[in-house]
Amino acid sequence: MGNRESLFFALVGLVVLAPAIVVAVGSGRCEPIEANDKDLVQFAMNLEFLEAEFFLFAALGKGLDAIEPDFAKGGPPPIGAQKANLDPVTCSIIEEFGYEEVGHLRAIIKTVGGIPRPLYDLSPETFAKVFDEALDCKLDPPFNPYLSSVNYLLASYVIPYVGLVAYVGTIPNLEDYTNKRLVAGLLGVEAGQDAVIRGLLYEKAYEKVEPYDITVAEFTNGISFLRNKLAMCGIKDEGLIVPPELGAEKRTESNVLSADENSLSYDRTPPEILRIVYGTGSEYKPGGFMPDGANGRIARSFLESH
């Protein structure tokens, strides 16, 4: 059986088994939380800081503190972030993304005020753990996001989409027009970044990622499966190749853009986001990319209640 056919049947398994896996893990809260505009918008800074540091370090070898140090409000610099071995085109794209995240932070701070930057762990070891869990095996050698352009794009696949679905989930719960306009603008660029990353990876969908006997598409499907599992709210995340049941109008296996049955973006709540970025499946238990937890009133309320 070829890679394409194997991948297809694995994804059919995703459609059938994902709900059962979610139930086995536990039933997390999926409804919108009660919060004011300021807290909802500031919550997004946790993801904007994360993306800014990951993109800037990869392209420039330096992060937010070298560009807009005041934005961090005294929060610690990230652990393990480093310059990636990127080809010129990818490096240019990622550098642009990094500057865009700086602009996003500025816009949020000007509109609702800022929060301290949380501690992030962007080390190769943390990504290696994520990819081991996503692929359900211990990769040898351990996955290193900074090793090559394709590795870095796969690691980037992990991050912007989480911000995209968070903004989709936030906008309907905002009351003030200024805040809605701000988040709509943020969402537009986050969606663009995710589309670029997915498009670049789709060009290599059936290529093996060296030195593993695993294709790019299989990596993306594993990551999406893991995020669905951690968030515990059903299928809101799909890889680059899907069975027709999940394709646009149920007519395509290509899935350059992840969307629901009406080709609308999926949405996630703050608890779902925290379960994913913590890597623990719990908004009450930090870990993963945020070992000390996220900041802002929403995130800290979960930590303080436990």
CORSULKA-V941215 format. One line per field, one symbol per residue. ss: DSSP state (h for helix, s for strand, l for the rest). phi: phi as a letter, one per 30 degrees, with the letter a starting at -180 (. if undefined). A space follows every 10 residues. Layout:
ss=???
phi=???
This chain:
ss=llhhhhhhhh hhhhhhhhhh hhhhhlllll llllllhhhh hhhlhhhhhh hhhhhhhhhh lllhhhllhh hhllllllsl lllllllhhh hhhhhhhhhh hhhhhhhhhh hhllllllll sllhhhhhhh hhhhhlllll llllllllhh hhhhhhhllh hhhhhhhhhh hlllllhhhh hhhhhhhhhh hhhhhhhhhh hhlllllsll llllshhhhh hhhhhhhhhh hlllllllll sllhhhlhhh lllsllllll lllllllllh hhhhhhhhll llllllslls llllllhhhh hhhhll
phi=.deddddedd dededdceed dedddkcddc decdadeedd ddeddeddee dedddddddc ibceddcbdd ddhiddddci dadcdcdedd dddddeeddd dddddddddd dbjcbddddc ccdedddddd ddddchacdb dedcdcdadd ddddddedce dddedddddd edcdcddddd dedddddede dddddddddd ddececdddd cccbdedddd ddddeddddd dibidbabdd bbdeecdehh bbcdbdcdad dchcddbbce edddedddic ibdcbdlhdb dcjdcjdddd dddddb
